């Protein structure tokens, strides 16, 4: 069969492929041989389904522990997508408003999925099972999600993640060591009686603090807040998407956790300590932390009432 018998469109594609591989000093025919001899791609191989389904390893025989594991794995995958979108924005050479807005919409969509799916945790496990199998997980805790901390760091200036008691004393360009020392979540895993760091926090800091400092420096001038301030300070479209992100990440997502903790960990008259020893009653409510990625977008009254109504609703479990 000569080229004259080929479909013109196919012949043109072959010509382009030949040019592509010639630039790389490669022989197209060798690659075509590889394509000829290779097996057809399957769905299960492409997504590594067998491997994926082998990653659930319960520590107990309680059936609902598998629900707990898979839900957290799904959560981390969504976190990974959020970080992927954020990285694309940070590394974009010529960032235009439409590209920025579309990626923000994607991030918000992922967070909406996370918030809406939390009923898997709130309603999807038997309380008695959870209260038993959780004791085999100590000191592991969802508190130790490094990807979520990276999302925070990539979204705003570190000073906005400082514990509310120290935030006013530190400036935006304060020494990064000072800012990291007072990150709000570092007080969220302390022993209730002594105030000392729990093993949960010790393990987390030992594994990830170096990475957090490195990413803090890398994103100091290209986090989402900086990209907005530098490129689109007057865009109402961008402002609206950023406010939605702030609400999803710093109000609705923590409140979903609060509702779950209230359902499974709260007892009268005493509260059960959260897995890993986190003081969830003070750590989870947004009105206590007042974490805002984009504080300039909110009025003083909105800041003062941050998450207040939502917390009251979430506690009604």
C-alpha positions as CSV (number, residue, x, y, z in Angstrom):
1,X,0.0,0.0,0.0
2,X,1.5,3.4,-1.0
3,X,0.8,6.8,0.3
4,X,-1.6,7.5,-2.5
5,X,-4.0,4.9,-1.2
6,X,-4.0,6.4,2.3
7,X,-6.7,8.7,3.6
8,X,-5.3,12.2,3.1
9,X,-5.9,13.1,6.7
10,X,-4.1,10.0,7.9
11,X,-1.2,10.7,5.6
12,X,-0.9,14.2,6.9
13,X,-0.9,12.9,10.5
14,X,1.9,10.5,9.6
15,X,3.9,13.3,8.1
16,X,3.5,15.4,11.3
17,X,4.5,12.4,13.5
18,X,7.6,11.8,11.3
19,X,8.6,15.5,11.7
20,X,8.0,15.3,15.4
21,X,10.3,12.3,16.0
22,X,12.9,13.6,13.5
23,X,13.4,16.7,15.6
24,X,14.2,14.3,18.5
25,X,16.5,12.3,16.3
26,X,14.2,9.3,16.6
27,X,12.8,6.9,14.0
28,X,9.0,7.0,13.6
29,X,8.8,3.4,12.4
30,X,10.3,2.1,15.6
31,X,7.6,3.8,17.6
32,X,5.0,2.5,15.2
33,X,6.3,-1.0,15.8
34,X,6.0,-0.5,19.5
35,X,2.4,0.6,19.1
36,X,1.7,-2.4,16.9
37,X,3.0,-4.9,19.4
38,X,1.7,-3.3,22.6
39,X,-1.5,-4.5,24.3
40,X,-4.7,-2.5,24.3
41,X,-5.0,-0.2,27.2
42,X,-7.7,-1.2,29.7
43,X,-9.6,0.9,32.2
44,X,-8.4,-1.1,35.2
45,X,-4.8,-0.8,34.1
46,X,-5.0,2.9,33.4
47,X,-6.3,3.8,36.9
48,X,-4.4,1.0,38.6
49,X,-7.6,-0.3,40.0
50,X,-6.2,-3.5,41.6
51,X,-3.6,-1.4,43.4
52,X,-6.2,1.2,44.4
53,X,-8.5,-1.5,45.9
54,X,-5.6,-3.0,47.8
55,X,-4.8,0.1,49.8
56,X,-7.5,-0.4,52.4
57,X,-6.1,-2.2,55.4
58,X,-8.3,-2.0,58.5
59,X,-6.8,-2.5,61.9
60,X,-9.9,-4.1,63.4
61,X,-12.7,-6.3,62.3
62,X,-15.4,-3.7,62.6
63,X,-17.0,-3.3,59.1
64,X,-17.4,0.5,59.3
65,X,-13.6,1.0,59.6
66,X,-13.5,0.4,55.8
67,X,-15.9,3.3,55.3
68,X,-13.6,5.5,57.5
69,X,-10.5,4.6,55.5
70,X,-11.9,5.0,52.0
71,X,-13.6,8.3,52.8
72,X,-10.3,9.7,54.1
73,X,-8.5,8.4,51.0
74,X,-11.0,10.1,48.8
75,X,-10.6,13.3,50.7
76,X,-6.8,13.3,50.2
77,X,-7.3,12.7,46.5
78,X,-9.5,15.8,46.3
79,X,-6.9,17.7,48.3
80,X,-4.3,16.6,45.7
81,X,-6.5,18.0,42.9
82,X,-6.8,21.4,44.7
83,X,-3.0,21.6,45.1
84,X,-2.7,20.7,41.4
85,X,-4.9,23.6,40.4
86,X,-3.1,25.9,42.7
87,X,0.3,24.9,41.3
88,X,-0.9,25.6,37.8
89,X,-1.9,29.1,38.8
90,X,1.3,29.8,40.7
91,X,3.5,28.6,37.8
92,X,1.6,30.3,35.0
93,X,3.9,32.7,33.2
94,X,1.1,34.9,31.8
95,X,-1.8,34.7,34.1
96,X,-5.0,36.0,32.6
97,X,-8.3,36.5,34.4
98,X,-10.2,33.8,32.7
99,X,-7.6,31.1,33.5
100,X,-7.5,32.2,37.1
101,X,-11.3,32.3,37.4
102,X,-11.7,28.8,35.9
103,X,-9.1,27.3,38.2
104,X,-10.7,28.9,41.2
105,X,-14.1,27.5,40.1
106,X,-12.5,24.0,39.9
107,X,-11.0,24.4,43.4
108,X,-14.4,25.5,44.8
109,X,-16.1,22.6,43.1
110,X,-13.7,20.2,44.8
111,X,-14.3,21.8,48.1
112,X,-18.1,21.7,47.5
113,X,-17.8,17.9,46.9
114,X,-15.9,17.5,50.1
115,X,-18.3,19.4,52.2
116,X,-21.4,17.8,50.7
117,X,-19.9,14.3,51.0
118,X,-19.2,14.6,54.7
119,X,-22.5,12.9,55.5
120,X,-20.6,9.7,54.7
121,X,-18.8,10.4,58.0
122,X,-21.7,12.0,59.9
123,X,-24.4,9.5,59.0
124,X,-22.5,6.6,57.4
125,X,-21.0,4.8,60.4
126,X,-22.4,3.1,63.5
127,X,-21.4,5.2,66.5
128,X,-20.6,2.2,68.6
129,X,-18.3,0.7,66.0
130,X,-16.5,4.0,65.5
131,X,-15.9,4.6,69.2
132,X,-14.3,1.1,69.4
133,X,-12.2,1.0,66.3
134,X,-10.9,4.6,66.7
135,X,-9.0,3.5,69.8
136,X,-6.8,1.2,67.6
137,X,-5.8,4.2,65.4
138,X,-4.2,6.2,68.2
139,X,-2.2,8.5,67.8
140,X,-3.1,8.8,64.1
141,X,-5.6,11.6,63.3
142,X,-7.1,13.5,60.4
143,X,-5.3,16.4,62.0
144,X,-2.2,15.0,60.4
145,X,-3.3,15.8,56.8
146,X,-0.3,17.6,55.4
147,X,-2.0,18.3,52.1
148,X,-4.6,20.4,53.8
149,X,-1.9,22.5,55.5
150,X,-0.3,22.9,52.1
151,X,-3.6,24.1,50.6
152,X,-3.7,26.8,53.4
153,X,-0.1,27.8,52.8
154,X,-0.6,28.0,49.0
155,X,-3.8,30.1,49.4
156,X,-2.7,33.0,51.6
157,X,0.1,34.8,53.4
158,X,1.4,32.9,56.4
159,X,0.4,35.7,58.7
160,X,-3.2,34.9,58.0
161,X,-2.7,31.4,59.4
162,X,-1.1,32.6,62.6
163,X,-3.0,31.9,65.8
164,X,-5.5,34.8,66.3
165,X,-3.7,35.8,69.6
166,X,-0.4,36.5,67.8
167,X,-1.7,37.7,64.4
168,X,-1.6,41.4,65.1
169,X,1.9,41.3,66.5
170,X,3.4,39.7,63.3
171,X,3.6,41.5,60.1
172,X,3.0,40.1,56.6
173,X,6.8,39.9,56.0
174,X,7.9,38.9,59.4
175,X,10.5,36.2,59.7
176,X,9.0,33.0,58.4
177,X,10.2,31.1,61.4
178,X,8.2,33.3,63.7
179,X,5.1,32.9,61.6
180,X,5.4,29.1,61.4
181,X,6.0,28.9,65.2
182,X,2.6,30.4,65.8
183,X,0.5,28.7,63.1
184,X,-3.0,28.3,64.5
185,X,-3.2,24.5,64.1
186,X,-0.1,23.9,66.3
187,X,-2.3,24.6,69.3
188,X,-4.9,22.2,68.2
189,X,-3.2,19.0,69.3
190,X,-2.1,19.7,72.8
191,X,-2.9,17.7,75.9
192,X,-6.0,19.1,77.6
193,X,-4.6,18.8,81.1
194,X,-0.9,19.8,80.7
195,X,-1.0,21.9,77.4
196,X,2.0,19.8,76.1
197,X,2.2,18.7,72.5
198,X,0.5,15.4,71.9
199,X,2.3,12.5,70.1
200,X,0.0,13.3,67.2
201,X,1.5,16.8,66.9
202,X,5.0,15.7,67.5
203,X,4.9,13.1,64.8
204,X,3.3,15.6,62.3
205,X,5.8,18.3,63.0
206,X,8.8,16.0,62.7
207,X,7.7,14.7,59.3
208,X,6.4,17.9,57.7
209,X,7.6,21.1,59.3
210,X,10.6,21.4,57.0
211,X,8.3,21.0,54.0
212,X,5.8,23.6,55.3
213,X,8.6,26.1,55.7
214,X,9.9,25.4,52.2
215,X,6.5,25.8,50.6
216,X,5.8,28.9,52.7
217,X,8.9,30.5,51.2
218,X,8.1,29.3,47.7
219,X,4.6,30.7,47.7
220,X,5.3,33.8,49.7
221,X,4.9,35.9,46.5
222,X,2.6,33.6,44.5
223,X,-0.1,32.3,46.8
224,X,-3.7,32.8,45.6
225,X,-4.0,36.0,47.7
226,X,-0.9,37.4,46.2
227,X,-1.9,36.5,42.6
228,X,-5.2,38.2,43.1
229,X,-3.7,41.3,44.7
230,X,-1.0,41.6,42.0
231,X,-3.1,40.8,38.9
232,X,-6.8,41.2,39.5
233,X,-7.5,43.5,42.5
234,X,-10.5,45.1,40.8
235,X,-12.1,41.9,39.3
236,X,-15.5,41.3,40.9
237,X,-15.5,37.8,39.3
238,X,-12.3,36.9,41.1
239,X,-13.4,38.4,44.4
240,X,-16.6,36.4,44.3
241,X,-14.8,33.2,43.7
242,X,-12.2,33.9,46.4
243,X,-15.0,34.6,49.0
244,X,-16.6,31.4,48.1
245,X,-13.3,29.6,48.6
246,X,-12.8,31.3,52.0
247,X,-16.3,30.1,53.1
248,X,-15.8,26.6,51.9
249,X,-12.3,26.0,53.2
250,X,-12.5,28.0,56.5
251,X,-16.1,27.8,57.6
252,X,-18.1,25.0,55.9
253,X,-15.3,22.4,55.9
254,X,-14.4,22.8,59.6
255,X,-18.1,22.9,60.5
256,X,-18.5,19.5,58.7
257,X,-15.8,18.1,61.0
258,X,-17.4,19.8,64.0
259,X,-20.7,18.1,63.2
260,X,-19.0,14.8,62.9
261,X,-17.1,15.2,66.2
262,X,-20.3,16.3,67.9
263,X,-22.1,13.2,66.7
264,X,-19.4,10.7,67.6
265,X,-17.2,12.2,70.3
266,X,-19.6,14.3,72.5
267,X,-21.1,12.7,75.6
268,X,-22.9,14.1,78.6
269,X,-21.5,15.2,80.9
270,X,-18.0,14.6,79.5
271,X,-16.6,14.9,76.0
272,X,-14.4,12.1,74.6
273,X,-11.0,13.3,73.5
274,X,-10.7,13.4,69.7
275,X,-8.4,10.8,68.1
276,X,-4.8,11.9,68.8
277,X,-5.8,14.1,71.6
278,X,-6.9,17.1,69.6
279,X,-9.0,19.6,71.5
280,X,-11.7,19.7,68.9
281,X,-14.1,21.8,70.9
282,X,-11.7,24.8,70.6
283,X,-9.8,23.8,67.5
284,X,-12.6,23.2,65.0
285,X,-15.1,26.1,65.4
286,X,-14.3,28.8,62.8
287,X,-15.4,31.6,65.1
288,X,-12.5,30.7,67.5
289,X,-9.8,30.5,64.8
290,X,-11.0,33.2,62.5
291,X,-8.9,31.9,59.6
292,X,-9.5,33.9,56.4
293,X,-7.4,33.5,53.3
294,X,-8.6,36.9,51.9
295,X,-9.5,39.1,54.9
296,X,-9.6,42.2,52.9
297,X,-12.7,40.9,51.1
298,X,-14.8,40.8,54.3
299,X,-16.4,43.6,56.3
300,X,-15.5,44.1,60.0
301,X,-18.9,42.8,61.0
302,X,-18.4,39.7,58.8
303,X,-15.1,39.1,60.4
304,X,-16.5,39.5,63.9
305,X,-19.3,37.0,63.1
306,X,-17.1,34.6,61.2
307,X,-18.8,31.2,61.2
308,X,-20.9,32.0,64.2
309,X,-24.3,31.1,62.8
310,X,-23.0,28.0,61.1
311,X,-21.4,26.8,64.4
312,X,-24.7,27.0,66.3
313,X,-26.4,25.1,63.5
314,X,-23.7,22.4,63.4
315,X,-23.8,21.9,67.2
316,X,-27.5,21.0,66.9
317,X,-26.7,17.3,66.2
